[in-house]
Amino acid sequence: VQLQASGGGLVQPGGSLRLSCAASGFTFDDYAIGWFRQAPGKEREGVSCISSRFGNTYYADSVKGRFTISRDNAKNTAYLQMDSLKPEDTAVYYCAATPLYRSGGCFVDERKYDYWGRGTQVTVSS
């Protein structure tokens, strides 16, 4: 089982980045995907998730209206489009997978996620 997050980098405030989460070793279609982030000196927090069957989504209030999560089951890949980035979005971003949250909504309770990828650094700075 492998999850690989990529697409991070340095961007100016107001800019955009698209993170990708490539999955292998499990049936991607059956798993909800969550994005989490951890800023220096802070606990990891849930950012967004997308359910497996109907693609229902959830966003933390801090990113609602700026971030968009999506998935392409044919490519075993999930995405996090991040627009209007702010310095407070600076963090290491992780993707994770859970067999829960198929037909209803999803939640970013990290205790429910079984598989985790290595993070990708996002730095928002001028």
Backbone hydrogen bonds in HBPLUS format (Angstrom, degrees):
<---DONOR---> <-ACCEPTOR-->    atom                        ^
c    i                          cat <-CA-CA->   ^        H-A-AA   ^      H-
h    n   atom  resd res      DA  || num        DHA   H-A  angle D-A-AA Bond
n    s   type  num  typ     dist DA aas  dist angle  dist       angle   num
A0002-GLN N   A0024-SER O   2.84 MM  22  5.23 155.8  1.90 154.2 150.5     1
A0024-SER N   A0002-GLN O   2.94 MM  22  5.23 140.8  2.09 152.8 155.8     2
A0004-GLN N   A0022-ALA O   2.88 MM  18  5.13 153.7  1.95 142.7 151.4     3
A0022-ALA N   A0004-GLN O   2.94 MM  18  5.13 158.6  1.99 143.2 139.3     4
A0006-SER N   A0020-SER O   2.90 MM  14  5.28 148.0  2.00 147.1 152.5     5
A0020-SER N   A0006-SER O   2.87 MM  14  5.28 161.8  1.91 143.0 148.4     6
A0009-GLY N   A0121-GLN O   2.90 MM 112  6.13 110.8  2.39 138.1 156.8     7
A0123-THR N   A0009-GLY O   2.89 MM 114  6.07 171.5  1.89 156.7 155.9     8
A0011-VAL N   A0123-THR O   2.88 MM 112  6.29 158.1  1.93 165.5 172.4     9
A0125-SER N   A0011-VAL O   2.93 MM 114  6.28 146.2  2.05 149.0 158.0    10
A0015-GLY N   A0012-GLN O   2.93 MM   3  5.48 152.6  2.01 144.0 145.7    11
A0014-GLY N   A0085-LEU O   2.70 MM  71  4.83 167.4  1.71 143.0 147.6    12
A0085-LEU N   A0015-GLY O   3.08 MM  70  5.47 173.6  2.09 152.8 153.4    13
A0017-LEU N   A0082-MET O   2.92 MM  65  5.24 150.2  2.01 144.3 153.9    14
A0082-MET N   A0017-LEU O   2.75 MM  65  5.24 168.9  1.77 176.2 178.4    15
A0019-LEU N   A0080-LEU O   2.92 MM  61  4.99 165.9  1.94 141.1 139.2    16
A0080-LEU N   A0019-LEU O   2.90 MM  61  4.99 150.1  1.99 137.6 140.7    17
A0021-CYS N   A0078-ALA O   2.75 MM  57  5.02 140.2  1.90 155.2 154.8    18
A0078-ALA N   A0021-CYS O   2.97 MM  57  5.02 155.6  2.03 134.2 140.9    19
A0023-ALA N   A0076-ASN O   2.88 MM  53  5.46 166.3  1.89 173.3 174.1    20
A0030-ASP N   A0027-THR O   2.98 MM   3  5.73 151.5  2.06 123.3 130.6    21
A0031-TYR N   A0028-PHE O   3.06 MM   3  5.47 167.5  2.07 122.1 123.8    22
A0032-ALA N   A0098-THR O   2.75 MM  66  5.29 147.0  1.86 171.4 165.8    23
A0098-THR N   A0032-ALA O   2.96 MM  66  5.29 153.8  2.03 146.7 152.9    24
A0033-ILE N   A0050-ILE O   3.05 MM  17  5.48 152.6  2.13 154.6 158.5    25
A0050-ILE N   A0033-ILE O   2.87 MM  17  5.48 148.0  1.97 152.3 162.8    26
A0034-GLY N   A0096-ALA O   2.86 MM  62  5.19 163.3  1.88 144.6 149.7    27
A0096-ALA N   A0034-GLY O   2.87 MM  62  5.19 145.8  1.99 149.3 155.0    28
A0035-TRP N   A0048-SER O   2.74 MM  13  5.26 165.4  1.77 158.5 159.0    29
A0047-VAL N   A0035-TRP O   2.83 MM  12  5.48 166.3  1.85 153.6 151.9    30
A0048-SER N   A0035-TRP O   3.30 MM  13  5.26 159.3  2.35 134.5 137.9    31
A0036-PHE N   A0094-TYR O   2.81 MM  58  5.12 162.2  1.84 151.3 156.6    32
A0094-TYR N   A0036-PHE O   2.78 MM  58  5.12 163.5  1.81 141.4 146.9    33
A0037-ARG N   A0045-GLU O   2.89 MM   8  5.51 154.8  1.95 153.6 162.1    34
A0045-GLU N   A0037-ARG O   2.81 MM   8  5.51 162.5  1.84 159.8 163.5    35
A0038-GLN N   A0092-VAL O   2.90 MM  54  5.29 146.3  2.01 140.4 151.4    36
A0092-VAL N   A0038-GLN O   3.00 MM  54  5.29 167.8  2.01 134.6 134.4    37
A0042-LYS N   A0039-ALA O   3.01 MM   3  5.37 157.7  2.06 139.6 136.8    38
A0060-ALA N   A0047-VAL O   2.88 MM  13  5.22 157.7  1.93 153.3 149.2    39
A0049-CYS N   A0058-TYR O   3.12 MM   9  5.33 147.9  2.22 136.1 139.8    40
A0058-TYR N   A0049-CYS O   3.03 MM   9  5.33 142.4  2.18 147.5 147.9    41
A0051-SER N   A0056-ASN O   2.76 MM   5  5.14 157.2  1.81 146.7 154.6    42
A0052-SER N   A0101-TYR O   3.22 MM  49  6.71 153.9  2.29 147.1 153.8    43
A0053-ARG N   A0102-ARG O   3.02 MM  49  5.07 142.7  2.16 122.7 132.6    44
A0063-VAL N   A0060-ALA O   3.02 MM   3  5.67 159.5  2.07 119.6 125.5    45
A0064-LYS N   A0060-ALA O   3.07 MM   4  6.07 128.6  2.34 151.4 165.7    46
A0066-ARG N   A0063-VAL O   2.93 MM   3  5.44 159.6  1.97 138.1 141.4    47
A0067-PHE N   A0063-VAL O   3.05 MM   4  5.64 152.6  2.13 163.2 162.2    48
A0083-ASP N   A0066-ARG O   3.00 MM  17  5.16 159.1  2.05 137.7 143.7    49
A0068-THR N   A0081-GLN O   2.81 MM  13  5.00 149.5  1.90 142.4 151.5    50
A0081-GLN N   A0068-THR O   2.77 MM  13  5.00 161.8  1.81 158.9 154.0    51
A0070-SER N   A0079-TYR O   3.13 MM   9  5.21 154.6  2.19 135.7 137.6    52
A0079-TYR N   A0070-SER O   2.83 MM   9  5.21 164.7  1.85 142.9 143.9    53
A0072-ASP N   A0077-THR O   2.78 MM   5  5.44 168.6  1.80 173.9 176.8    54
A0075-LYS N   A0072-ASP O   3.00 MM   3  5.46 141.3  2.15 109.4 120.1    55
A0077-THR N   A0072-ASP O   3.26 MM   5  5.44 172.6  2.27 140.3 141.9    56
A0076-ASN N   A0073-ASN O   3.24 MM   3  4.77 154.6  2.30  91.7  99.3    57
A0089-ASP N   A0086-LYS O   2.86 MM   3  5.39 163.8  1.88 119.9 125.0    58
A0090-THR N   A0087-PRO O   3.07 MM   3  5.65 164.9  2.09 117.0 121.1    59
A0091-ALA N   A0122-VAL O   2.97 MM  31  5.50 145.9  2.09 145.8 156.6    60
A0122-VAL N   A0091-ALA O   2.88 MM  31  5.50 162.9  1.90 159.0 164.8    61
A0093-TYR N   A0120-THR O   2.86 MM  27  5.25 175.3  1.86 145.4 144.1    62
A0120-THR N   A0093-TYR O   2.84 MM  27  5.25 146.1  1.96 139.3 149.6    63
A0117-GLY N   A0095-CYS O   3.06 MM  22  5.77 155.4  2.12 172.9 168.6    64
A0097-ALA N   A0115-TYR O   2.86 MM  18  5.14 150.1  1.95 139.6 147.7    65
A0114-ASP N   A0097-ALA O   2.88 MM  17  6.01 129.8  2.14 147.5 157.8    66
A0115-TYR N   A0097-ALA O   3.22 MM  18  5.14 169.3  2.24 143.6 146.7    67
A0112-LYS N   A0109-ASP O   2.90 MM   3  5.74 165.2  1.92 128.0 132.6    68
A0113-TYR N   A0110-GLU O   3.25 MM   3  5.38 165.1  2.27 107.1 111.7    69
